[in-house]
Amino acid sequence: MEIRSSLVSAFDPVQWDAFSKEAETGHLLQSWGWGELKAPFGWLPVRVAVLEHGHIVAAAQVLCRHLPLDLVTLAYMPRGPMLSQPLSLRSPDSELIEAVLATCRRRRAVMLKLEPEWPDTEAARQWMSAWRLSGSSWSVQPRRTVLVDLRPNEDDILAHMKPKTRYNIRLAERKGIVVAQGTADDLSDFHRLLLTTGERASFGVHTLDYYRRAWSLFRERDSVALFLARYSGRTLAAILVIAWGKTAYYMYGGSSDEERQRMPTYLLQWEAMRWAKARGCQVYDLWGIPDVDESEVGEDIQAAEASGVLSHGMGGLYRFKRGFGGQETRYIGACDAVLNPVLYPLMMALRTHRNQAQQAQ
């Protein structure tokens, strides 16, 4: 058994990506390409793996970022680690976790934040406890999502959707919406729609260079598609989807304020699902819904917003994604390994203060 870190030795990107696709807990955000996407934007991807006879059997990609004054770092493991079997505390998974923690300490990390894509179960909580991980309210990835099963035929997938969603897909077709795959030349249009949506829904948007790099990296891996919904020559909505292993992920999307009555976003998602299914994907991940149970929301979305069950403005997103009839899944959430007990409370206090200041604006 060999333990390898990219800080001291090289990995084969092809071998790494193959494992991230095939491992039972593999994920797009643990892929080589995702680390390369983040590298020019302040994050250093550090890879750690356990190998047997030259083959990776457990691995993790950690993104490290220098904090002010460059004296310490923040370590973040999105949707990892990639273990040989879920929630295993046995070898080689135990060796991997110990090696990751040692590597983070070597990088002077105040903490290691993990967000595994494991369902919120007692077994997952026991795993956290065994590795001295504490739950954290500071999360980066959505804790709850909707997963659409792509294994049935298309008619059956449609049949599992809510009637209104099926109606809106057909309405978009009848109202002249045409969905086509875009190229790199369409990324500026895509970014314009993202900015419009970000302003409307109050969320941040990366630079155009970020999306161009994402497109380039995953285009090289034949894994990305940009879908554009057009009407009378105008692009009304666009989404970027990445297929990785058996799952296709709806990563980014934006829409215009024009012609929304033609329901272009519904047809966009359906065509993306059809594309993913044709590639052999078994799951379409709609990438995040508000972290509330469907039973709490009920049928009256406006009432749920008024009562505070849903945050203001999130009702439309919740209704849209739930309408596609997928399985709602809740993950264990963010957890922290505290590596510097002195600085960790200060870091969390500063973050809380910053969040409160932003909310007050």
C-alpha positions, 0 to 999 in steps of 0.5 A, spaced: 500 500 500 502 506 497 500 513 500 501 519 495 501 526 495 501 531 490 505 536 494 511 531 493 510 526 487 505 526 481 499 523 479 496 521 472 490 526 471 487 520 466 487 515 472 485 520 477 479 522 473 477 515 471 477 513 479 473 519 480 468 517 475 468 510 477 469 510 485 462 509 489 463 516 492 466 519 486 464 526 484 465 531 479 468 536 484 473 531 486 475 531 478 482 533 476 479 538 471 475 541 477 481 542 481 484 545 475 478 550 474 479 553 481 487 553 480 487 560 477 482 563 482 486 563 488 485 555 490 491 550 490 489 543 488 492 538 493 491 531 491 492 525 496 491 518 494 492 511 497 494 506 491 495 498 491 499 495 486 499 502 482 491 503 482 488 508 486 483 505 491 481 511 495 483 519 494 481 526 496 482 533 492 483 538 497 483 546 495 487 550 499 487 558 499 492 562 503 488 567 508 490 574 509 498 575 510 499 568 507 501 565 514 495 560 514 491 557 509 484 554 509 483 547 506 476 545 503 474 538 500 468 539 496 464 533 495 469 528 498 473 524 500 472 518 494 472 512 499 472 505 496 466 504 500 461 509 503 463 511 510 468 506 511 473 506 517 477 501 515 483 500 511 485 504 505 480 509 507 482 510 514 489 511 511 487 516 506 483 520 512 490 521 516 494 522 510 489 528 508 489 531 515 497 531 515 497 534 508 493 540 511 497 541 517 503 541 512 500 547 509 498 550 515 491 550 515 487 552 520 481 547 518 479 542 513 472 543 511 469 537 508 462 536 504 461 529 503 455 527 498 453 522 503 445 522 505 444 524 512 444 518 516 446 515 523 452 512 520 454 518 517 454 522 523 458 516 526 463 517 521 464 524 523 464 523 530 470 517 529 474 522 525 473 528 530 469 532 525 464 537 527 458 540 524 458 547 521 453 552 519 458 555 514 456 551 507 458 552 500 455 546 496 447 545 497 445 540 503 439 538 499 438 537 492 433 533 487 436 527 483 432 525 477 432 518 475 434 517 467 434 510 467 426 509 465 424 511 458 423 518 456 415 517 457 416 514 464 421 520 466 415 525 463 410 521 467 413 522 474 414 529 473 408 534 476 403 535 471 404 543 471 412 541 469 410 537 463 405 542 461 410 547 461 415 543 457 410 542 451 408 549 452 415 551 450 415 547 444 408 550 442 410 557 443 416 556 438 422 555 443 428 552 440 433 549 444 440 548 441 447 546 444 452 552 444 459 553 442 465 557 446 462 563 442 456 563 446 459 563 452 458 571 452 451 570 451 450 565 457 454 570 462 449 575 460 444 571 462 447 569 468 448 576 470 441 578 469 439 572 473 444 574 479 441 581 479 434 578 479 435 573 485 441 576 489 446 571 488 454 572 485 456 570 478 463 568 476 467 572 471 466 570 464 473 567 464 471 563 469 466 560 465 470 560 459 475 556 463 470 551 465 468 550 458 475 549 455 477 544 461 471 539 461 470 540 453 477 537 453 474 531 457 468 531 452 463 532 458 460 539 458 454 541 454 451 548 453 444 549 452 441 555 449 433 556 449 432 561 443 425 565 440 425 569 434 433 569 434 434 571 441 437 567 446 432 567 452 435 562 457 441 558 457 444 552 462 451 549 462 451 541 464 457 537 466 456 529 465 461 525 470 461 518 471 453 516 471 451 523 473 449 529 469 450 535 473 446 542 472 451 547 474 449 554 472 443 557 468 441 564 467 434 567 463 432 573 461 426 577 463 423 577 456 418 572 454 418 568 460 411 566 459 414 561 453 417 557 459 424 556 456 427 554 462 423 548 462 424 545 455 432 547 457 432 542 462 428 537 459 433 537 453 439 537 458 436 530 461 435 527 454 442 529 452 445 526 459 440 519 458 443 518 451 450 519 454 449 513 459 448 517 465 443 514 470 442 521 474 440 528 473 442 532 479 438 539 479 444 541 484 440 544 490 433 546 493 432 550 499 433 545 505 426 544 507 422 538 507 416 538 502 411 536 507 413 543 511 412 547 504 405 544 502 402 546 496 402 553 497 408 556 496 407 563 497 404 561 504 411 558 505 414 564 504 410 568 508 411 564 514 418 563 513 418 556 511 422 558 505 426 564 504 424 570 501 424 569 493 426 561 494 419 559 492 420 559 485 426 555 485 423 550 489 417 549 485 421 549 479 426 544 481 421 539 485 416 539 479 421 535 475 419 529 479 426 527 482 428 524 488 429 529 494 436 527 497 439 531 504 446 530 505 450 530 512 452 537 510 458 541 512 463 539 517 470 541 520 476 538 522 479 543 527 487 543 525 488 550 529 484 550 535 486 557 537 485 561 530 479 557 528 474 560 533 477 567 530 475 565 523 468 563 524 467 569 528 469 573 523 465 570 518 459 570 522 460 578 523 461 579 515 455 575 514 451 579 518 454 585 515 452 583 508 445 581 511 444 588 514 446 592 507 
